Amino acid sequence: MRSIGETAQASGLSVSALRFYDRGGVLVPAMVDPGNGYRWYSEPQVDQARLVAGLRRVGMPVAGIVAVLGADRVAAHQLVDAHLRRLEDGLADARRELSRVHALLDTQENPMTTVTLSRAVLAAALDSVRFAVGSDPELPMLAGVLVDAEPDGVTVVATDRYRMAIHREPATVDGPATRVIAPVSWVDRLRDHPGRHEQVILHLDRVEIRAAGDGWTIKDTPLAYDYPDYRRAIQARTTDGSPRCAPVDAAALRARVGGAPRVVHRHEGVDHELAVLAIGAAGGIDVVGAQEWRAGQDRHVAVNREFLLEALSAGGEGQLVLELDGPIRPLAIRRPADDRAYSLLMPVKP
């Protein structure tokens, strides 16, 4: 048997930590002297204390440590591996956030980033994402279009949580990488400005977003919020396996969705019309009704009907590709052989 001081020295846990884990029922000493209250630990408990110390050093919460101590060897390894994955995900998030911090630090020295590209290209990019801008007053950060300028190009993003539209274009970028949220009023003024055959320079900083062409300027104040990390959606889309893909004619599918039997879904007391899709036997897209959806929900994906029609319109005329990856994965819509621009629609469960 070892005293609490000896156990602390052997395990790397402090005496106060051993007392804490005793009170919490995590590591209860083998014996407590009834006369003086001294705690005594067995040799196996010293090994457990070393295990607790190691898990605490890597940030595992107390509940997780209890689970590891109470599990068999295989289950304990699985719990440790799961914690490692959480740490790796957190590290990736920290790296992205610190990259943003570095960009902010650079901005203090060089406050302005400029992006030069064709106005036709810029307008087309904004056209392809405008439909997904949010309007919920409780989520003001979504009431605009994210303009994300990086050394090799610019990405515009819009989302209302139920759908996301992303469009990336190569561009000449001068200055540090920066991200600003353009107010939707600025976006619409730029989209409606006459004439598209000229170069446009975007001036981006935390105080002002400005588009300037030949004799005209459209400017506004960026929204002062943090925008959701759209790169998670990109990463999930490119690493979650190969979804089933079906080419479609945009106009024909819009007509079929518009004329399909109504599928109504009630959410938070409000009825919404859905479009239920599946890849048919011939490789095309089937639009099915409510009974077929509920009977074969593992083969179908249901999305908001209005959102789907808007996404198909934003994709332009001609051929599009729909990517279906089961009933609980987002539906992706893009142009053939073009991964610069696409929309993601969140599925609805029956």
N, C-alpha and C positions, 0 to 999 in steps of 0.2 A: 504494500500500500504506500502511496505517496501523499504527502501533505499538499495543501493547496498551493503553497509557494513552490514546492518541487515540481508540481504539475504545470504551474505557470512557466517555469523555467524550461521544462522539457518540451512544452507544446508551442510556445510562442504567444500564448494568450496571457493577458495580464490577470492579476488576482481579481481585480474588480470585474473583468469580463467573465471569469469563471463564476463569480457570485451572481452576475446578471443571468448567465445561462442556467444556473441552478434555479433561480427564482422563476425563470420562464419555462422550466421543465425541459429544456433542451439537453442539458448535460448535468444530470443529478448525481452527486457523489455517491460512491458505493456505501459510505458510512459517515455518519455525523456523530461525534462524541457527545453524548447527552449531558455530560458534565460541563464542558467548556465550549461546545458548539463548533469545534474544529472539524473541517471537512477533510475526508480521506478518499483518494481515488485509486482504483485498480489499474493495472497495466493496460488492459483493453481500453479503459476510459482515457488513458493518456493518448492512445492512438486516435480515439474519437476526438479528443481535444485538438490534436494536430490537424485532423480533417476539418473541424470547425474553423480553425484559424486560417487554413488555406482557402476555404470557401468564402470567409469574410473578407480576405484580402482581395478577392476578385469580385466583391460586391454582391454576393448572393444574399437575399433577404433571409430573415430568421425563419420564416415559414418554409422557404426552400431548403434551408439546412435541415430542419426537422424532417422534411420529406426524404432527403437523401439518407439521413441516419436511420430512418425506419424502413428503407427499401432494401430489396435484395440487390445483389451485385449488378445484374443486368439493368434493372430499373434505375439504380443509382447512377450508372453510367449514362443512361438516357437523360436523366434530369440534369446532369452536369453538362452534357452536350447541348441540351436546349438552352441552358443559361449562356453557354458560349455563343450560340447563334444570336441571342439577344444582345450580348456585348458587341458582336461584330456588326449587327444592324445599328446599334447606337453609335459605334465608331464611324460608320459610313455617314450617319446623320451629322455627327460632329464635324467630320471633314467638310461636308457640304456647307454647314453653317459657318465654319471658320474660313472657308473660301469666300463666303459672302462678307465676312468681317474684314478680310484682307482687301476685298474690293472697296469696302467703305473707307478703310484707311487710305487706300490709294486715291479715292475720290476727294479726300480732304486736301491732297496736294494738287490733284488735277481734277477739278470739280465737274468738268464737262466731258461727256463721251458723245462722239458723233457717229452716225451710221449713214452711209451713202448707198442708195439703191434706186432702181427705177420706180417711179410713182405707180406705174401699172402693176408692178410686182407687189409693192406695198399695199395698194388698194385691194388686190386679189387676196393677199394674205389676211387682211382685216375682214374682207367679205366672208372668208371661209370660216372665221371663228366668231363673228359678231352674234350669231343666233344663240350661242351658249352663255352669253353674259348673264350673271345672276341679277335678281331684282329683290331679294329678301332683305328688308331693312335691318334685320338682325345680323346679316353677314355683309357689311359694307365693303369688305376687302374684295368681294366677288363682283362688285358693281362697276367693273372696268375690264380692260384688256391688259394682261401682263405683256410688257415689251422687255425681252431678255436679250441683251446684246452681249455677245462673246467675241473673241478675237476673229473667228472665221464666219460669223453670220449673226442673224437675229431671229429669234423665235417669238411668235405671238401666241398667247394662250388665253382661253376664256372657259369658265366653268361655273355652273350653278349647283354643284355637288351631284346632280343626277345625270349630267353629261359633261363632256370635256372636248374641246376642239383645240388642236395644236397645229401650227403651221410654221415651218422653218425655211428660211431662205438664205443663201450665201449673200454676203454684203461686205462692203469695206467699212471696217470699224476702227476708229481712231480714239484711243483712250482706254481706260480700264474697263473690264467687264462690269456691267451694271444692270440692275433690274428696276423698272419703274412700272407702276400701274397707271395706265392711261385712262382718264375718265371717259365714259362712253360717249359723252357729248363731243369730246375732241375726236374720238374715233369716227363718229358719224359725220362730223364736219369735213374731215379729211376724205372719207369715202365719197361724199357728195360733191367734192370740189371738182369743177369742170376740167377736162383735159387730163390725160394720163401719160402722155409721151414726153416725159422729161425726167431728169434726175432730181431726187429729193434728198435733202440732208435732214436727218433727225438729230436734234440736240437733246440729250438726256441728262438730267441730274435730279437730285431730290427736291429741288425747288421748282423746276420748270421742265415741261416736255414741249418741244417745239418742232414743227415740220416747216421747212422753208424751200420754196421753189423759185421759179423765175418771176419775181415781182410780187410774191405773196408769202404770207406766214400764217400759220395756224398754231396757236400756243394755248397752254392751260397748265394748271397745277396738278402734279401727280397725286394720287390718293396715298395718304400717309399710313399705310398698313403693310403688314407682311402677307405675302401671297402664299397659298398652299404650294407644296413642293410637287410640281407636275412631273418631275423626273421619276418619281416613284411609279407613276402610271406607265411611263415609257419603259422603265426597267421591267416592270411586271409583264408588260405586253411582249417584250423581246426575250424573256427568260422562262416563261411559264409553258414551254412546249410549243408545238406547232398546231395552231387552231385550224379548223376546217374552213376552207376558203371557197367562195362561190362568186363567179363573175355575174353581174347583173346590168341590165340597161336601166339607167336612173329613172328616165321618164316612165318606162313600162312598170317598174316596181312601185313608183309613186302612185300610178293609176290603180294598180292591184291593191295596194294598202288602202288607198282612199275608198275603193269599192268593196272591201272585204267586210264580212259580218262584224258587227260591233262586239268587242270584248271589253267589258266594264270592270274596273277594279276600284274598290273603295279604299282610300288611304286618308287617315286622320279626318274622317267624316266627309270627304269630298270624293265624288266619282271621277275617275280618269279613264279615258279610252286607251286601250293597249293595241299594239300590233304584235302578233305572235308568229315567229318565223322559224323555219327549219330548212335544212338542206335536203332537197328532194332526191329521189332515186336517180334522176338523170344529172344530178350535180347542180341544178338550179336552186332557187329559193322558193319554198312553199309558204303561203300565208294561210294560217289555219284559224279555226274558230275556237270558242271557249271550251266546248266539250272535248275536242281533240287535244287542246292544251292540257287540260286537267287529267286526261287519260294517259298522256305521254309526255309529262313535264320534263323528264330527263333528256328528251330529244329536242326540245324546243327552247327558244329564248324569247321572253316577252319584254317589250320596252314600251315606253310612252309613245303612243301613235303620233301625236303632234311633234314630239321631239324627233322621231324618225323621219317624218316628212321634211322637217326643217334641215336635218343633217343631209338628207339626200339632195335637197335643193342647193345647199351650200357646197356640196361636192361637185356641182356642175353637171352639164349634159354629157351624154355618151355613157361609156362603160365605167362602172365602179366595181370594187371588190368588197364583199362583206366577209368578215372573219368571225366565225361563231366558235365558241369554246365552251359549250355547255350552258345550262340554265342559270348558273350563278356567276359567270364571268362576263365582263363588259362586251358588248357588241362593238366591233370596230368597223369603220367605213373609210375606205381610202380609194385613191385612183390606182389603176393597174401599173405595176412597176414604178410606183412613186410613193416613197415612204416619208416624204417631207411634210405632208399634210394629211391629217386623218381626224376622225371624230370617234369618241368613245361614248356609248350610251349604257347607263347602268341598268341591269336587268331587274325585273319585277317577279317576285315569287308568287305562285298561286296560293 
